[in-house]
Amino acid sequence: MISLENALWRGGWATRLRIATGLVLFVFAFFHFINIGLGLFHTDLLHGMQESRQLVSRHNVFSAILYVALFIHATLALLSLAQRRTLRMTLSMALQAVLGLLIPIQLIAHIVQTRYAHEIYGVNDEMGYIIVLMWPSTAIWMQSLLILLVWIHGCIGLHMWLRLTNWWRAIVPYLIGFAVFVPGFALAGVLTEGRRLWADFADPFLREQYIEHYNWPSPEEFDALFGVTDASMTVFWLALALTGLTYLGRKFWRRRHSVRVRYVNGPEVVSEKGMTLLEISQANGVPHTALCGGKGRCTTCRIFVEDGGDQLPAPSDIEARSLSAVGAPDGMRLACQVRPTAPLTVFRVFRPDGGRGRAHASQGQERQLAVLFLDMRGFTALTAGQLPYDIVFLLNRFFDAIVPAITANGGTVDKYMGDGLLAMFETRDAASSALAGLNAAAGVGHALERFNQQLKAEGSPEIRIGMGLHLGDLVLGEIGAAKHAPRTIIGDAVNVASRLEAETKALRVELLVSQSVLLAAGLETNPDELRDFQLRGVSESVPALPVERASDLELRLKQEEQIA
């Protein structure tokens, strides 16, 4: 999984600025809605929190941050729409865009009648003033709708930003209830306080006190406020119209040029030049996975360019960072960053259903990794006369005992082979892979000792194992029939590890570690400790370190750490 640091802040300056300003606005909206909801309990709580909140929001510095964030966020959103090559998008993205465009229609009037009226005419814009101003006309329902628009828009944005992380997926089920609670709480507070205030306003004496307390605007001041609202709405509509004209103008200009794209296992389309490949896919209804919405952060829109790659410009800094984060091989690009200007043949790595497809250009990836081959000694004699159920039960107990030591050190069991297994350690480089393999082997030794103690207490014979640990070049790929091809490893390194494991039987040791693993991990060894092995199917001799008990390897590793 992509790391938090890489996933959340990967992208261009505009993307990062939209995220930062969106977070500022989301935090303000959250506390504003909780403030409104307190009207459900008592007026003093409602106004008490508002006073505390305004100590921050009405401070000159924080006020500037809030309104600058609002302006920048809205401007970047309109620029993003104007620069799109197609209006086809996912349902969540479309919903967020529509909600974002509806928000100013109600928000402008709200700002003018509160903050603007407070600053220009000295209006005391407490929550009571705002609620009475709208009650009981349709304005109260429109402002209630504004709460829903803002909250849903913010929640979608937050989810699309954080869904690339593991921890967010784990807490989403719990946050859904909270996300429903917040606007419901705010609306309940509005209705409760509104009914109470309207009952007070029915009393002429109380009404006069409220009007004096709020410094209620005069009819002339209200006319001026409505004029500011109308002028602000005109600016908004002009900005929206300019956005639409820019989009249409760019589209008309691009239609003068086109480019042909062929998808492996997909259609061949002709589309406008200047669009990203992801936008071409979306415009032509070609399914193409893209979790981050085409911002170059998640890399799920990865493609292999099988023809025409020489006509593409080199990856930008944004694309290069993202590709580097996933260890992308040559020929892999991000569809959201590639803008074809010549015919192109591409293969989509991830299917829209979340699985992975394949093509002849993407079946193999060469890596230098450590592999561990493990086998149980005397399995046939150990299980002689046992029922099949008992044999399976013993094997499962054995693997349950030792495999956690492998996975805890970053290893993956590539395959189980009856009473043995093959594991690989796919880390960032050969050194870390070798070290992970050594720690895993030591962990397996300790796990076996604990497991044998359990067997001894049960009156069952102990289990002995043999392991071969080697580091070398491997090919990782999906091998098998289409849709039934597991990701596995092949190569000479697997054969060497297997042959080393076989040699442990004659030596009566639990582990043989090849010299290549020791060198890569930086583990100092006395040359006299190594033995040369002529392994079947291996042209050159392989120096390896015999380890009588795999658990003894832990002490050697700790000593090396102290020296380092």
C-alpha positions in Angstrom: 0.0 0.0 0.0 1.2 3.5 -0.8 2.6 5.2 2.3 0.7 8.1 4.0 3.4 10.6 3.2 3.5 9.8 -0.5 -0.3 9.3 -1.0 -1.7 12.3 0.7 0.6 15.1 -0.6 1.6 13.8 -4.0 0.5 16.0 -6.8 1.0 19.5 -8.2 0.9 22.8 -6.2 -2.7 23.4 -7.3 -3.8 20.0 -6.0 -2.0 20.5 -2.7 -3.5 24.1 -2.4 -7.0 22.8 -3.0 -6.5 20.2 -0.3 -5.1 22.7 2.2 -7.8 25.3 1.7 -10.5 22.6 1.7 -9.3 21.4 5.1 -9.4 25.0 6.5 -13.0 25.4 5.2 -14.0 21.9 6.5 -12.8 22.6 10.0 -14.6 25.9 10.1 -17.9 24.3 8.8 -17.6 21.5 11.3 -17.4 23.7 14.4 -20.0 26.1 12.9 -22.5 23.2 12.5 -21.8 21.9 16.0 -22.4 25.4 17.3 -25.8 25.6 15.6 -26.7 22.2 17.0 -26.3 23.4 20.6 -29.6 25.3 20.1 -31.2 21.9 20.7 -30.2 22.1 24.3 -30.1 25.8 25.5 -29.7 29.2 24.0 -26.8 30.0 26.4 -24.8 27.1 25.0 -25.5 28.2 21.5 -24.3 31.8 22.1 -21.5 30.8 24.4 -19.8 28.6 21.9 -20.4 31.2 19.2 -18.6 33.8 21.3 -15.7 31.4 21.9 -15.5 30.4 18.3 -15.5 34.0 17.0 -12.5 34.8 19.2 -10.7 32.8 16.6 -12.7 33.2 13.4 -13.1 37.0 13.9 -9.4 37.5 14.7 -7.8 39.5 11.8 -5.2 36.8 11.0 -7.6 33.9 11.1 -10.3 35.8 9.3 -7.9 36.5 6.5 -6.9 32.8 6.3 -10.5 31.8 6.2 -11.6 34.1 3.4 -8.5 33.7 1.4 -9.0 29.9 1.7 -12.6 30.3 0.5 -11.5 32.5 -2.5 -8.6 30.2 -3.5 -10.6 27.0 -3.1 -13.5 28.4 -5.3 -11.1 29.8 -7.9 -9.1 26.6 -8.2 -12.4 24.6 -8.5 -13.5 26.8 -11.4 -10.1 26.7 -13.1 -10.2 22.9 -12.8 -13.5 22.8 -14.6 -12.4 25.2 -17.2 -9.3 23.1 -17.9 -11.1 19.8 -18.2 -11.0 18.1 -21.5 -14.3 16.2 -20.8 -17.2 16.6 -18.4 -17.4 12.8 -18.0 -16.4 11.8 -14.5 -17.2 9.4 -11.8 -20.5 9.8 -9.8 -18.7 11.0 -6.7 -16.6 13.6 -8.6 -19.7 14.8 -10.5 -21.7 15.1 -7.3 -18.9 17.0 -5.6 -18.7 19.4 -8.5 -22.4 20.1 -8.7 -22.6 20.6 -4.9 -19.7 23.0 -5.1 -21.4 25.1 -7.7 -24.7 25.2 -5.7 -23.0 26.3 -2.5 -22.3 30.0 -3.5 -26.0 30.5 -4.4 -26.9 30.4 -0.7 -23.5 31.2 0.9 -23.2 34.6 -0.7 -26.4 35.9 0.9 -25.4 34.3 4.2 -22.1 36.1 4.3 -23.5 39.4 3.3 -26.3 39.3 5.9 -23.9 38.3 8.7 -20.2 39.3 8.5 -20.7 42.1 6.0 -23.7 43.5 7.9 -21.7 43.3 11.2 -18.7 45.1 9.8 -20.5 47.8 7.8 -23.6 48.5 9.9 -22.6 47.2 13.3 -25.3 44.4 13.3 -25.0 42.0 16.2 -25.0 38.8 14.1 -25.6 36.3 16.8 -27.1 33.0 15.9 -30.5 34.3 17.1 -30.3 37.2 14.6 -29.5 34.9 11.8 -32.3 32.5 12.6 -35.0 35.1 13.2 -33.9 36.8 9.9 -34.8 33.7 8.0 -37.8 32.4 10.1 -40.4 31.3 9.0 -39.8 32.0 5.3 -38.4 29.7 2.7 -35.0 31.2 3.5 -34.7 28.9 6.6 -35.1 25.9 4.4 -32.6 27.2 1.8 -30.0 27.8 4.5 -30.7 24.3 5.9 -30.1 23.0 2.4 -26.8 25.0 2.5 -25.7 23.0 5.6 -26.3 19.7 3.7 -24.5 21.0 0.5 -21.5 22.1 2.4 -21.2 19.0 4.6 -21.7 16.5 1.8 -19.3 18.4 -0.5 -16.7 18.4 2.3 -17.2 14.8 3.2 -16.8 13.6 -0.4 -13.6 15.7 -0.7 -12.2 14.3 2.6 -13.0 10.7 1.5 -11.4 11.1 -1.9 -8.3 12.5 -0.3 -7.9 10.0 2.5 -9.2 6.8 0.9 -5.7 5.9 -0.4 -4.6 5.0 3.2 -5.1 1.8 5.1 -6.2 3.5 8.4 -9.0 5.5 6.7 -10.6 2.4 5.2 -10.7 0.9 8.7 -12.5 3.8 10.3 -14.9 4.7 7.5 -17.7 2.5 8.8 -17.7 4.4 12.1 -17.3 7.8 10.5 -20.4 7.3 8.3 -22.6 7.5 11.4 -20.8 10.6 12.6 -21.1 12.2 9.1 -24.9 11.7 9.2 -25.1 13.0 12.8 -23.4 16.4 12.3 -25.9 17.9 9.8 -28.9 16.3 11.6 -27.7 17.8 14.8 -27.3 21.3 13.2 -30.8 21.2 11.6 -32.3 20.1 14.9 -30.7 23.0 16.7 -31.9 25.5 14.0 -35.5 24.3 14.3 -35.5 24.2 18.1 -34.0 27.7 18.4 -36.2 29.0 15.6 -39.5 28.0 17.3 -38.3 29.5 20.6 -37.3 32.8 19.1 -40.4 33.1 17.0 -42.5 32.6 20.0 -40.6 35.4 21.7 -41.1 37.7 18.7 -44.8 37.3 19.0 -44.5 39.4 22.2 -44.2 43.0 21.1 -42.2 43.9 24.2 -39.7 41.1 23.7 -39.5 41.9 19.9 -38.4 45.5 20.6 -35.7 44.2 23.0 -34.4 41.7 20.4 -34.4 44.4 17.7 -32.4 46.7 19.9 -30.1 44.0 21.1 -29.3 42.9 17.5 -29.1 46.5 16.2 -31.5 45.4 13.5 -30.8 46.9 10.1 -33.1 49.6 8.9 -35.1 49.2 5.6 -32.6 51.3 3.8 -29.7 49.2 5.2 -31.6 46.0 4.2 -31.9 47.4 0.6 -28.2 48.1 0.6 -27.5 44.5 1.8 -29.7 43.1 -0.9 -27.9 45.2 -3.4 -24.5 43.8 -2.3 -25.9 40.3 -2.5 -27.2 40.8 -6.0 -23.9 42.3 -7.1 -21.9 39.4 -5.6 -24.3 36.9 -7.3 -23.7 38.7 -10.6 -19.9 38.3 -10.1 -20.4 34.6 -9.4 -22.6 34.1 -12.5 -20.1 35.9 -14.6 -17.2 33.7 -13.2 -19.3 30.6 -13.9 -20.1 31.8 -17.5 -16.4 32.6 -18.1 -15.6 29.1 -16.9 -18.1 27.5 -19.3 -16.9 29.7 -22.2 -13.3 28.8 -21.5 -14.1 25.1 -21.4 -16.1 25.3 -24.7 -13.4 27.5 -26.4 -10.6 25.1 -25.5 -12.7 22.2 -26.7 -13.4 23.9 -30.0 -9.7 24.7 -30.4 -8.7 21.1 -29.7 -11.1 19.6 -32.1 -8.9 20.9 -34.9 -6.4 18.1 -33.9 -7.0 14.5 -32.9 -5.0 11.5 -31.9 -5.6 7.7 -32.2 -5.3 5.5 -29.1 -5.5 1.7 -29.1 -6.2 -0.2 -25.8 -4.9 -3.7 -25.5 -8.0 -5.9 -24.8 -10.1 -2.8 -25.5 -11.3 -0.5 -28.2 -9.5 1.9 -30.5 -10.6 5.5 -30.2 -9.9 8.8 -31.8 -9.9 11.8 -29.5 -8.7 15.4 -29.1 -5.1 16.2 -28.7 -4.1 17.9 -25.4 -6.2 15.6 -23.3 -4.6 13.2 -20.8 -5.0 9.5 -21.6 -7.2 9.2 -18.6 -9.5 12.0 -19.9 -9.5 10.2 -23.3 -10.6 7.0 -21.6 -13.4 8.8 -19.7 -14.5 10.8 -22.8 -14.9 7.7 -24.8 -16.4 5.5 -22.2 -13.3 3.3 -21.8 -13.2 1.9 -18.2 -10.0 3.1 -16.5 -9.3 2.9 -12.8 -8.2 6.2 -11.1 -8.8 6.4 -7.3 -7.3 9.9 -6.8 -9.4 11.4 -9.6 -6.5 12.0 -12.0 -4.2 14.0 -9.8 -1.1 11.7 -10.1 -1.2 10.6 -6.5 -2.6 7.0 -6.4 -0.9 5.5 -9.5 -4.0 3.2 -10.1 -4.3 4.5 -13.6 -1.0 3.0 -14.5 -0.4 1.9 -18.1 2.2 0.1 -20.1 3.0 1.9 -23.4 3.4 -0.9 -25.9 3.8 1.3 -29.0 4.4 5.0 -29.5 6.2 5.6 -26.2 9.1 7.2 -28.0 6.7 10.0 -29.0 5.8 10.9 -25.4 7.6 13.5 -23.4 9.6 12.4 -20.4 7.6 12.1 -17.1 7.1 15.3 -15.2 8.4 15.7 -11.6 4.9 14.7 -10.3 4.7 11.6 -12.5 8.3 10.6 -11.8 7.8 10.8 -8.0 4.7 8.7 -8.2 6.2 6.1 -10.5 9.3 5.9 -8.3 7.1 5.3 -5.2 5.8 2.1 -6.7 9.0 0.9 -8.3 7.6 1.2 -11.8 9.6 -0.5 -14.6 10.5 1.1 -17.9 7.5 1.6 -20.2 5.1 2.2 -17.3 3.4 5.6 -17.2 0.4 7.3 -15.5 -2.6 7.8 -17.8 -3.6 11.0 -15.9 -0.3 12.6 -16.7 0.4 11.4 -20.3 -0.9 13.6 -23.1 -0.7 11.7 -26.4 0.2 13.7 -29.5 0.8 10.7 -31.8 -0.8 7.2 -32.2 -0.4 5.1 -29.1 -1.0 1.5 -28.0 -1.4 1.1 -24.2 -2.3 -1.6 -21.7 -4.3 -0.7 -18.6 -2.6 -2.4 -15.6 -5.6 -2.3 -13.2 -9.0 -3.4 -14.2 -12.0 -1.2 -13.1 -13.1 -4.1 -10.8 -10.0 -3.6 -8.8 -8.1 -6.6 -10.2 -5.1 -6.6 -12.4 -5.0 -7.3 -16.0 -2.0 -8.4 -18.0 -0.4 -8.2 -21.4 2.8 -9.6 -22.9 4.7 -6.4 -22.0 3.7 -6.6 -18.3 4.1 -10.3 -17.4 7.5 -10.1 -15.8 9.6 -7.8 -13.6 13.2 -8.6 -12.7 14.3 -8.0 -9.1 17.2 -9.1 -6.9 15.5 -10.6 -3.8 16.1 -13.1 -1.0 14.1 -16.3 -1.1 13.7 -18.9 1.6 13.0 -22.6 0.8 11.7 -24.6 3.8 10.9 -28.3 4.1 9.8 -30.5 7.0 12.2 -33.4 7.7 10.9 -37.0 7.9 7.3 -36.0 7.1 6.4 -39.4 5.6 7.6 -41.4 8.7 6.1 -38.8 11.0 2.6 -39.2 9.6 2.7 -42.9 8.9 -0.6 -44.5 10.0 -2.3 -41.2 10.6 -5.7 -40.4 9.2 -5.8 -37.7 6.4 -7.6 -35.3 8.8 -4.8 -35.6 11.3 -2.1 -35.0 8.7 -3.8 -31.9 7.4 -4.4 -30.7 11.0 -0.7 -31.1 11.8 0.5 -29.3 8.7 -1.9 -26.4 9.4 -0.7 -26.1 13.0 2.9 -26.2 11.8 2.4 -23.4 9.2 0.4 -21.4 11.7 3.4 -21.5 14.0 6.2 -20.6 11.6 4.6 -18.4 8.9 4.0 -15.3 11.1 7.8 -15.1 11.6 8.1 -14.7 7.8 5.3 -12.2 7.3 6.4 -10.2 10.3 9.7 -9.5 8.5 8.1 -8.4 5.3 8.1 -11.8 3.7 5.4 -13.4 1.5 4.7 -17.1 1.1 4.9 -17.6 -2.7 3.6 -21.1 -2.6 3.0 -24.1 -0.2 4.3 -27.5 -1.4 2.9 -30.1 0.9 5.1 -30.1 3.9 7.2 -27.2 2.7 7.0 -23.6 1.4 8.8 -21.0 -0.7 8.9 -17.4 0.6 10.2 -14.2 -0.9 11.2 -10.9 0.7 10.1 -8.2 -1.7 11.5 -5.0 -0.1 13.0 -1.8 -1.6 16.4 -3.2 -2.4 18.7 -6.3 -2.1 20.3 -5.3 1.2 16.9 -4.9 3.0 15.6 -8.1 1.4 18.6 -10.1 2.6 18.3 -8.7 6.1 14.6 -9.5 6.2 15.3 -13.0 5.1 17.9 -13.5 7.9 15.6 -12.2 10.5 12.8 -14.3 9.2 14.9 -17.5 9.3 15.9 -16.8 12.9 12.3 -16.1 13.8 11.2 -19.4 12.2 13.9 -21.2 14.4 12.4 -19.7 17.5 8.8 -20.4 16.4 9.8 -24.1 15.7 11.3 -24.4 19.2 8.1 -23.2 20.8 6.0 -25.4 18.6 8.1 -28.5 19.5 7.6 -27.7 23.2 3.9 -27.9 22.6 4.2 -31.2 20.7 6.4 -32.6 23.5 3.8 -31.7 26.1 1.2 -33.5 24.0 3.4 -36.6 23.7 3.9 -36.1 20.0 7.3 -36.4 18.2 9.1 -33.2 17.5 9.4 -31.7 14.0 12.7 -31.0 12.3 13.1 -28.7 9.3 15.7 -27.7 6.7 15.9 -24.2 5.2 17.9 -22.7 2.3 18.2 -18.9 2.1 19.6 -17.3 -1.0 19.7 -13.9 -2.8 19.7 -13.6 -6.5 17.9 -12.4 -9.6 14.3 -13.4 -9.9 11.4 -12.7 -12.3 8.1 -11.8 -10.7 5.0 -12.1 -12.8 1.6 -13.6 -13.2 2.1 -17.1 -14.6 -0.9 -19.2 -15.7 -4.1 -19.0 -17.7 -5.9 -15.6 -18.0 -7.9 -14.7 -14.9 -6.3 -17.7 -13.1 -2.7 -16.6 -13.0 -1.2 -16.0 -9.5 1.7 -13.7 -9.0 4.8 -15.9 -8.5 8.5 -16.0 -8.9 10.8 -18.0 -11.1 14.6 -18.0 -11.7 17.9 -19.5 -10.7 17.7 -18.1 -7.2 14.7 -20.3 -6.4 16.6 -23.4 -7.6 19.7 -22.5 -5.5 17.6 -22.0 -2.4 15.9 -25.3 -3.0 19.2 -27.1 -3.4 20.7 -25.5 -0.3 17.7 -26.7 1.7 18.3 -30.3 0.4 22.0 -30.1 1.6 20.9 -29.3 5.2 19.7 -32.9 5.6 23.1 -34.5 5.1 24.8 -31.8 7.3 22.1 -32.2 10.0 21.6 -28.4 10.3 18.5 -26.4 10.1 19.7 -23.6 7.8 22.2 -22.9 5.0 22.7 -19.2 4.2 24.4 -18.4 0.9 27.3 -15.9 0.8 25.3 -13.6 -1.4 22.8 -13.1 1.4 25.5 -12.4 4.0 27.3 -9.9 1.8 24.1 -8.0 0.8 23.1 -7.8 4.5 26.6 -6.6 5.5 27.0 -9.6 7.9 30.7 -10.3 8.6 31.6 -14.0 8.5 34.9 -15.9 9.0 35.8 -17.5 5.6 36.5 -20.7 7.5 32.8 -20.9 8.5 31.7 -21.0 4.8 31.5 -24.2 2.8 31.4 -24.6 -1.0 28.5 -26.5 -2.4 28.3 -28.0 -5.9 24.5 -28.0 -6.4 22.7 -29.9 -9.1 21.6 -27.7 -11.9 23.9 -24.8 -10.8 27.0 -24.3 -12.9 29.2 -22.6 -10.2 29.9 -23.6 -6.6 27.8 -21.7 -4.0 29.5 -20.7 -0.7 27.1 -20.9 2.2 27.1 -20.7 6.0 25.7 -23.8 7.8 23.7 -22.8 10.9 22.9 -25.8 13.2 20.0 -24.1 14.8 18.3 -21.3 12.9 17.4 -19.5 16.2 21.2 -19.0 16.8 21.3 -16.6 13.9 19.5 -14.0 16.0 22.6 -13.7 18.3 24.9 -13.1 15.3 22.5 -10.5 13.9 22.4 -8.6 17.2 26.2 -8.7 17.5 26.5 -7.2 14.0 24.0 -4.4 15.0 26.1 -3.6 18.1 29.3 -3.4 16.0 27.6 -1.2 13.4 
